[in-house]
Amino acid sequence: MNLLFPHRLVLMVAAMLLSIFVVGQNSLDSLEASANRAVGEEKLDLLLQLSENYLKINPDRTLDFGLQVLVQAKKLGKPLQEAQALWIMGKANFKIANLENALRYYNRALGQFEKFNMREEQVNILIGLSEVYENAPNPEMALVFLDRAYSLAVQLKDNNLQTTVLMNLGQTHIKKGSYRNAIVQYNRILQIVGDVNLTDEKKTIKTSCYGKIGLSYKNLGEFQQSREAYEKASRLAKSFGDSSEYGKAQREIALSFYLVQKMDSSMIYYTKALNISSSLKDSLEILNALQGIGDVNFEIGKYDQAKYYFNRQLIIAEQIKNVDGIVTSLVKISRCYYVSGDYPTSSTYLNRALAIAKSKNLTSTAADVYKYLSLISESEGRYRDALAFYKSWADIRDSIYNEEGGEKLAKLQILYDISQKERENEILRQGSEIQKLQISKNRYQSIILISVAVTLFVLIIFLAFLYQSKHKEVRKQKEAEQRIVEINKELERRMILEIKKQEKQQQLLSQKSKLESLGTLAAGIAHEINQPLGGISMGLDNILLKINDKNYTDSYLKEKISSLFNNVDRIKRIIDHIRIFSRTQKPNALERVDVNEVISSALLMVNAQYQTHNVIIETKLSKGECTIIGDKFKLEQVVLNLLSNAKHAADEKDRQHCDENYQKRIVVKSWISDQNVCFSVWDNGIGIHPDILEKIYDPFFTTKNEEKGTGLGLSIAYGFIKDILGEIRVESNIGEFTNFEIIIPKQ
């Protein structure tokens, strides 16, 4: 009956888990059915719920539902649900380790929430972005986003949000090795939580902070400060009955005393930690406490006591199959036997540890074991074994193959050679006796060989049977793995094709927008080319007149021909600029770009046309260095799109109001602000209605006639500015003005 009980208990637990899973799945199926029946905003909300519910159990399904919400929200004009879908898709991509897509969706969602000024959501997305960069790994960028999140949380005066962000900041600094910065963050949390009206949740937060502070001080080697922090954590955990955290804090205090060689105090706290973990039946903490007590006894020379605790550690580690605990306890028991002079027993434990380390690929542990085995073999006079073990240690630990290692190898080699010579002499002396014994040995050997042959034959048959059955299993497994590999390759191929298709479409849209800009600016370009052409024509006429009159000199001809070549070069530069601007640019062609130079190039192409339409262009460009990292021609396309929209707005106002006193004006400015380069395009045109202000960056959205625009200009401009970590802002009053402001980081 007792033997059947555990099996029944396992079956009952499995049945309960299965029923919970079935109920949960039925709930999701019911929610999905409701979403399929619903329409409009209700459908969007239900799909968002499904996305959140599937996030932990099936991120791919989350992406499917998120994409549905994204498409439907676009059609229904629901930007808030669109932003929520982008956020969820960012989390799902992070879950499946698609970091590039996670960054893209998080950034798009962040932009949407910034429009709605939803700062709490911005904080959570910034935390998500920091997690992506932390996994990249790029802790510097992770800290940048966390700092932004903390600033927003402070503005919101939300203590819970501030605490969450600071926890992430502290953890990131610890991973980066910036322990003092980590201590600063955790102290900030302690200030926020305070010491008054502490709930259990706040006490848990404070306990965790003191623990992290103690860990940071320990890594800095400041053991007294570390112990003080752990003592505070210990008192807090005890005050609200968290025995697990209390026991861990006691163990860390014991370790602090151990590191400064205060063994009596260390023993007291390790004993407390052992009693607490034993009462909680926390096997891992029991292992740590037993190891600590064993270490203390070893340091004070009580080797039998140390062996007792290390053996207890070994038994528990084997029960819970904790490989690190097993190997550590075996090595420590071996050390106890070694210092006691029992080298064979010490070797036995080390060989057990070595076998486990090799089977589990614990390379560093195996190296340490080899080193201990070398010391024991040397102590026993087994110099050949000592040499072999030392060579194995040296092979694994190439980094410690130094002069000391070389001297050690040489010493062991000499000792081995000496022992080998002595053994050869002993063999020669015993040669005669060996010959006598050899005859009797041969009889026994023949019997043993026959027995061994029969045993091997039986063993081979048994192994052949095992091999055949195992081979079948391996073949089936390989076939299954091959099918999975083929499916993965096909999925990867499809994904690559889809990405290339999207990139090509994006380039085509960008190229179309460029060509539209060139078509609009054709008159201005023609004017720019006609000016030098006129100069060439007049110069040639003058030369012909001088030749006919035979009234010319060599210096006159050189001067005129030089002038003609200058005009030809001017035409050539204009045509080269247009050719380079209009061709398809390579993606991510980033270089150092002078914003003032780009603005001047754009104005060069539109000045003549805008003068023809009575548009006054004023420029107020910064005299300082306005350089950024970006794509020169994409930035020029942004400027041209903004100038084109400004001219269209001014023309529309002139057409609608017919005011003789109205003068169409466009003002282009550039300036430097902190670490950013900024420029703006202002016009006194018709303005943008507030109802459509949020849609102006959507692809194909336009208020112009079909022959005047496709709605791609601002969408492409917005995408490029975001790609270089910039920001685009718009301010407009109906019938008065519109001002587009671009802010781009210098680096």
C-alpha positions, 0 to 999 in steps of 0.5 A, a space after each residue: 500500500 505504501 509503495 502505491 501511494 506515491 504513484 497515485 499522488 503523482 497521477 492525481 497531481 497530473 490529472 489536476 494540472 491537465 484539468 487546469 490546462 483544459 479549463 484555461 484552453 476552453 476559456 481562450 477558445 470561448 474568448 476567440 469565438 466571441 472575438 470572431 462574432 464581435 465587430 468594431 471597437 468591441 472586436 479590437 478589445 477582445 483581440 487585445 485580450 487574446 493577445 495578452 492571454 497568449 503572450 506567455 503560452 504561445 507568442 506566435 498566436 499573440 503576433 497573429 492576433 496583434 496583427 489583426 488588431 493593427 490592420 482593423 485599428 487602421 481601418 477604423 481609425 483607432 490609433 489608441 488600439 493600434 498603439 496597444 497592438 504595437 506594444 503587445 507585438 513588441 513584447 511577443 517578438 522579445 519573447 521569441 528572441 526576435 530583438 530587431 522586430 521587438 525594437 521596431 514595434 516598441 519604437 512605433 508604439 512609443 511614438 504613438 503613446 507620445 502623441 497621446 501623452 500617455 506617460 505611464 505607457 511610455 515608461 513601460 515601453 522604455 523598460 521593454 526597450 531596455 530589456 531588448 538592449 540588455 539581451 543584445 547585449 548592449 547595457 549602455 543603451 539599456 541604461 539610456 532608456 531606463 534613465 528616460 523611463 525614470 525621468 518620466 516616472 518622476 514627472 508622474 510622481 508614481 512611486 511604484 513606477 519609480 521603484 520598478 525602473 530603479 530595480 531594473 537600473 540596479 540590476 543592469 548596473 550589477 550585470 555591467 559590473 558598476 556596483 557603486 552605481 547599483 548601490 545608488 539606485 537601490 538607496 533611491 528605492 529605500 528613500 522612496 519606500 521610507 520607514 513609516 507605514 510599511 506594508 508587507 510588500 514594501 518590506 519585501 522591496 526593502 529586504 531585496 534592496 538591502 540584499 542587492 546592496 550587500 551583494 554589490 559591497 561584497 563584489 567590491 571587497 568591502 565586507 563590513 558594509 556588505 555585512 551591515 546591509 545583510 543584517 538590515 535585510 535579516 531584521 526586515 525579513 524576520 519582522 514580517 515572517 519571511 523565513 526564507 529571506 531571513 535564512 539567506 541573509 543569515 548565510 550571507 552574514 556568515 560568509 562576510 565573517 568567514 571572508 574576514 577570518 572571524 570563524 566563531 561568528 561565521 559558525 554561529 550564523 551558518 548554524 542559524 541558517 542551517 536550522 532555518 533552511 532545515 525547518 523550511 525543507 529548502 534543500 538548496 539553502 541546506 546545501 549552502 549552509 552545510 558547505 559553509 559550516 564545513 568550510 569553517 571547520 576546515 579553516 580551524 583544523 577540525 577536519 573530521 567535523 568538516 568531513 561530517 558536514 561535507 558528507 551531509 552536503 553530498 547526501 542531500 545533493 545526490 538526493 536532489 540531483 544537484 550536480 554542482 553540490 555533488 562535485 563541490 562536496 566530493 572535492 571538499 571531502 577529498 581535501 579533508 582526507 588530503 590534509 589528514 594524509 589519507 591520499 588514496 581515499 582523497 584520490 577516490 573522492 576526486 576521481 568521482 568528482 572528475 567523472 561527474 565533471 566530465 560527464 556534465 562538461 564542467 570544464 573549470 571544475 574538471 581542471 581544479 580536480 586534475 590539479 588536486 589529483 596532481 598534488 596527491 599523486 606527487 605526495 604519494 610518489 606517483 610522479 608519472 600520474 602526477 605529471 599526467 594530471 598536471 598536463 591535463 590541468 594545463 591543457 584545460 587551463 591554457 591561461 595559467 600556463 605560465 613560468 611556474 607551470 613550466 617549472 612544475 612540469 620540468 620538476 615532475 618530469 625529472 622526478 618521473 625520470 629518476 623513478 623510472 631509472 630506479 624501477 628499471 634497475 629493480 626490474 633487472 635485479 628481479 629478472 631471474 625471479 620473474 622468469 621463474 614465476 612466468 612459467 607458473 603464470 602462463 598456466 593461470 593466464 591460459 585459464 583466465 584468457 579462456 574465461 575472459 574470451 567466453 565472457 567477452 563473447 557473451 558480452 558482445 552478443 548482448 551489446 550487439 542486441 543493445 546497439 541494434 535497438 539503440 540504432 533504431 531509436 537514433 535513426 528515428 530521432 535523426 529522421 524527426 530532427 531532419 524533418 524539423 530542420 527542413 521545416 525551419 529552413 523553409 520558414 526561414 526562406 519564406 521570412 527572408 523573401 517576405 522581408 526582401 519584398 517589404 524592403 523593395 516596396 519601401 525603396 520603390 515608395 521612396 523612389 517614387 516620392 523622389 521622382 515626384 519631387 523632381 517632377 514638381 521642381 522641373 521648372 526650377 531645375 531648368 532655370 538653374 541650367 538655363 542661366 549658365 547656358 545663357 552665359 555660354 551662348 553669349 560667350 560664344 557670340 562674343 568670341 565669333 564677333 572678335 574672330 570676324 573682326 580679327 580683334 582678339 588676343 590669346 589672353 582674351 580667348 583664354 579668359 572667355 574659354 575659362 568662363 565657358 568651362 566654368 558655366 559647363 562645370 556648373 551645369 555638370 554639377 547641377 545634373 550630377 546632383 539631380 542624378 545622385 539624388 534621383 537614383 535609388 540609395 543603398 539602405 543605411 548609407 550613413 555619413 557625416 552630413 552638414 544640415 545647412 549644406 543639405 538645406 542650401 542644396 534643396 533651396 537651390 532646386 526650388 528658388 527659381 520655381 518659387 520666385 515664379 509663384 511669388 513665394 518669398 523664401 527667408 533663410 536663417 541658418 546657424 553659423 555653427 557646425 550643424 553636422 549629424 550622422 545620416 543619409 544626405 540625400 534622404 535628408 534632402 528629400 525630407 527638406 524638399 517634401 516640407 518645402 513642397 507642402 509649405 508652398 502648396 499651403 501658401 498657394 491654397 490660401 492665396 487661391 481661397 482668400 484672394 487677398 491682394 495684400 497677402 504675400 506668400 512666405 516660407 521661413 527656413 531656420 537651423 540652430 543647435 540645441 544641446 546635443 541636437 541639430 534642429 531645423 524648421 520650415 514655417 509657412 503662412 499658408 492655410 494651416 492643418 485642421 486639428 482633426 487630421 493632424 494625427 493622420 498626416 504621417 500615415 502612408 497615402 494620406 493626403 489633402 491634395 488632389 490626386 494629380 498633386 500628391 500621393 500622401 507619401 512625402 510626410 510618411 517617408 520623412 517621418 520614417 527616415 527621421 525616426 530611423 536616425 533617432 530624430 524627432 519631428 514636430 508640427 504646430 499649426 493654426 487654421 488660416 494662419 501658419 504651419 511650422 514643422 520642426 526637426 530635431 536630430 541627435 549629433 551622434 
